[in-house]
């Protein structure tokens, strides 16, 4: 039961990612730039996060971040790239293709990250079952693309 809440939250967040692509595509079309659309999207998201963080009462000091490696600071860059690419690609390949291809990329990267235990993750070697799951995701991409 304890795992049900995070699963539902991830499911809802995944649905919101699908909504984000066409929303940002509208911004990109209006402004003539996928990068501008991503900037607007991230600005709104940053404001929402500032409000949520302010309400949380969490106030860590600078020392809490002192020992972090450089790559801990660039997580937002990955999201920015995805948002800009999604704003560009959604009207060209459709949201379903965008999301399934994106998920295939996420699964491939996740398998590698888990396999090597990158970035402080617990090492979880690739198995035949995980490879089969990734291949099924790829099959899903092909089925969605072919319609």
C-alpha angles and dihedrals in degrees: 000000000000090000093052095077096054090045092052092046091051090048091052092044089051089054090051090053088056089051091048095062099060091038091055091042088060090051091048092051093048094045098035093234135086088201092056089048090053090048092053091046093050092045091055090044092049091052091049091049092048090054092047092046092047090053092048096066092221109144112169118181124240090259090070089068099038098097098045119120118245093255091061087072099056102062091109089058091065091052092046091054091049094048093049093045090047092051088052098041104039096075091044103046103014130250095270092055091043093053097042093047089046091051090050089054091047092050092049092050092043092053091052094044091050093043094056096031091236124188095012096308120143108260111253110175122223112260135192090257092053091049089050090051091050090049090052089053088052089049087053090053090053093047093048092047093050091047 
